[in-house]
Amino acid sequence: MKLLLVEDEIRLAEALAHFLKKNGFVVDIAQDGETGIDMACTGVYDIIILDRMLPCQDGLSLLKEFRSLGYDTPVIFLSAKDSPDDRVEGLNAGADDYLVKPFYTVELLARLKALSRRREKDLAEDVLSADGFVLDPQSAQVVKSNEVIQLTAKESQLLELLIRNYGRVVTKERILQKVWGFNSEIEPNAVNLYIFYLRKKLNITSLKTVRGIGYCLQANNTVALKAN
């Protein structure tokens, strides 16, 4: 589960990130609204934790802009503004939850897990297919020619990203952001290795390398024109 934490109080941000990582989350941090909206719009996050009072762009306007662009990623507002009107304003702007500062980290964790369960339920029947195989992202299993093939979590995430962008080139940078996170220290060559794993496990002849750019899942007789 990948989280974006948009929080300008660096000590709080680092403490929260440390706590959440210990509980199994991958966490990236943005310290101002402009950086926050840029990172949020990459679409690589499962949940966004958003402070309301931010430099450069406040959390409320950031959320309104984010929703106006069509993104439905769950967002939890963090704010010291705790009046009923403030909460209603945040929820009406598109927040899925609203947590008042100061708060207990265990409560934040519980709310994150609740949002995660809700999102997983929405995706439970989201089975993807392409070129003769079917991927179930929830179980990380592929069915091909009546054979069930088990993928690792990273392999499944990578294949899901390629299927959802079928016919378009997915850059190495986007793969790294989506599968490993912005702040990951993983080497770019890891993408090449996991592409190799997928090709070997699934014998995918339609998984093409676009030299110097990235990878594309496409029919063998077509040409990918658009990078993502």
C-alpha positions in Angstrom: 0.0 0.0 0.0 1.6 3.3 -1.1 0.8 6.5 0.8 1.5 10.1 -0.1 1.9 12.3 3.1 1.6 16.0 2.3 2.8 17.7 5.5 5.0 20.8 6.0 5.9 20.1 9.7 9.0 18.0 8.9 9.3 16.4 12.4 5.7 15.3 12.3 6.0 14.1 8.7 9.1 12.1 9.5 7.6 10.6 12.7 4.4 9.6 10.9 6.3 8.2 7.9 8.5 6.1 10.3 5.4 4.8 12.1 3.5 4.0 8.9 6.5 2.2 7.4 6.8 0.0 10.5 3.2 -0.9 9.8 3.8 -2.1 6.3 3.1 1.1 4.2 5.4 2.6 1.6 5.4 6.4 2.3 6.5 9.4 0.2 6.5 12.9 1.7 5.7 16.3 0.1 6.3 19.4 2.2 4.3 22.0 0.3 1.1 22.1 -1.8 2.7 22.5 -5.2 4.9 19.5 -4.7 1.9 17.6 -3.2 -0.3 18.1 -6.2 2.4 17.2 -8.7 3.1 13.9 -6.8 -0.6 13.2 -6.2 -1.3 13.5 -10.0 1.2 10.8 -10.8 -1.6 8.4 -9.8 0.8 6.0 -8.1 -0.7 6.3 -4.6 -3.4 4.2 -2.9 -4.2 6.8 -0.2 -3.2 10.4 0.4 -2.8 12.0 3.8 -3.2 15.7 3.4 -2.5 18.5 5.8 -4.9 21.5 5.4 -2.5 24.3 6.1 0.4 24.1 3.6 2.8 26.6 2.0 2.5 27.4 -1.7 -1.0 25.9 -2.0 -3.3 25.1 0.8 -4.7 21.6 1.3 -8.3 22.6 0.5 -7.5 24.1 -2.9 -5.1 21.2 -3.6 -7.9 18.7 -3.0 -10.4 20.6 -5.1 -8.0 20.8 -8.0 -7.1 17.1 -7.6 -10.8 16.0 -7.7 -11.5 18.4 -10.6 -8.8 16.5 -12.6 -10.8 13.3 -12.1 -8.7 11.5 -9.5 -10.6 9.3 -7.0 -7.7 8.3 -4.7 -8.9 8.3 -1.1 -7.8 11.3 0.9 -7.6 11.8 4.7 -7.4 15.4 5.8 -5.2 16.3 8.8 -6.1 19.7 10.3 -6.0 21.7 13.5 -9.3 23.3 12.3 -11.9 21.3 14.1 -15.2 23.2 13.9 -18.1 21.3 12.3 -18.0 23.9 9.5 -14.3 23.1 8.8 -15.0 19.4 8.7 -18.0 19.8 6.4 -15.9 22.0 4.1 -13.1 19.5 3.9 -15.5 16.6 3.2 -17.4 18.6 0.6 -14.1 19.4 -1.1 -13.6 15.7 -1.7 -12.0 14.3 1.4 -12.9 10.7 2.4 -12.0 11.3 6.1 -11.1 14.2 8.4 -8.8 13.8 11.4 -8.2 16.6 13.8 -4.7 17.5 15.2 -3.5 16.4 17.6 -4.4 12.8 17.0 -3.3 9.3 18.1 -1.2 7.5 15.5 -3.2 4.3 16.2 -6.4 6.1 15.2 -4.8 7.3 11.9 -3.7 3.7 11.3 -7.2 2.4 11.9 -8.7 4.9 9.5 -6.1 4.1 6.9 -6.9 0.4 7.2 -10.7 1.2 6.9 -10.1 3.1 3.7 -7.8 0.4 2.4 -10.5 -2.3 3.0 -13.1 -0.2 1.3 -10.8 0.3 -1.7 -9.9 -3.3 -1.9 -13.6 -4.2 -1.8 -14.1 -1.8 -4.8 -11.3 -3.6 -6.7 -12.2 -7.1 -5.6 -13.8 -7.9 -9.0 -11.3 -5.9 -11.0 -9.8 -8.8 -13.0 -7.7 -7.7 -15.9 -7.1 -9.6 -19.2 -4.8 -9.1 -22.2 -3.3 -11.3 -25.0 -4.7 -14.6 -23.7 -4.0 -14.3 -20.0 -6.0 -13.1 -17.1 -4.6 -11.3 -14.0 -6.2 -11.1 -10.6 -4.3 -8.3 -8.8 -5.7 -9.3 -5.4 -4.2 -12.8 -5.5 -1.3 -11.9 -7.8 -2.3 -14.9 -10.0 -2.3 -15.2 -13.7 -4.4 -17.7 -15.6 -3.0 -18.6 -19.0 -4.2 -21.6 -21.1 -5.9 -23.0 -18.0 -2.6 -22.9 -16.1 -2.4 -20.8 -12.9 0.8 -18.9 -12.5 1.7 -17.3 -9.2 3.5 -13.9 -9.4 5.3 -12.0 -6.7 3.7 -8.8 -5.4 6.1 -6.6 -7.5 5.6 -8.7 -10.6 1.8 -8.4 -10.2 1.9 -4.7 -9.7 4.2 -4.3 -12.8 1.9 -6.4 -15.0 -1.2 -4.6 -13.7 0.4 -1.2 -14.7 1.3 -2.5 -18.2 -2.2 -4.0 -18.7 -3.9 -0.8 -17.6 -1.8 1.1 -20.1 -2.2 -1.4 -22.9 -0.9 -0.1 -26.2 1.0 2.8 -24.6 4.6 3.0 -23.6 5.1 3.1 -19.8 8.4 4.8 -18.9 10.9 3.3 -16.5 10.4 6.3 -14.3 6.7 5.7 -14.0 7.2 2.1 -13.3 9.7 2.9 -10.5 7.2 5.4 -9.0 4.2 3.2 -9.2 5.8 -0.2 -8.1 8.5 1.0 -5.7 7.6 4.6 -4.8 9.3 8.0 -5.2 11.7 7.7 -2.4 12.8 4.2 -3.1 16.5 3.5 -3.4 15.9 0.7 -5.9 18.2 0.9 -8.9 16.5 1.6 -12.3 18.0 -1.7 -13.6 15.6 -3.5 -11.3 12.8 -2.7 -13.8 14.7 -4.6 -16.5 15.1 -7.6 -14.2 11.4 -7.7 -13.3 10.5 -7.4 -17.0 12.7 -10.4 -17.6 10.9 -12.3 -14.8 7.5 -11.6 -16.4 8.6 -12.6 -19.8 10.1 -15.9 -18.5 7.1 -16.8 -16.3 4.4 -15.9 -18.8 6.1 -16.2 -22.1 4.7 -12.8 -23.2 5.8 -12.1 -26.7 3.7 -8.9 -26.8 5.7 -7.2 -24.0 8.0 -4.9 -26.0 11.0 -2.9 -25.0 11.0 0.7 -26.3 14.7 1.4 -26.2 15.7 4.4 -24.1 12.1 5.0 -22.9 10.4 2.0 -21.3 8.0 -0.9 -22.0 4.8 -1.5 -23.8 2.3 -4.4 -23.7 0.6 -4.5 -27.2 -0.5 -6.7 -30.0 2.4 -7.9 -32.0 1.3 -6.2 -35.2 0.8 -2.7 -33.7 3.1 0.2 -32.9 3.0 2.1 -29.7 2.9 5.8 -30.2 2.2 7.4 -26.8 4.4 7.3 -23.7 2.9 7.4 -20.2 
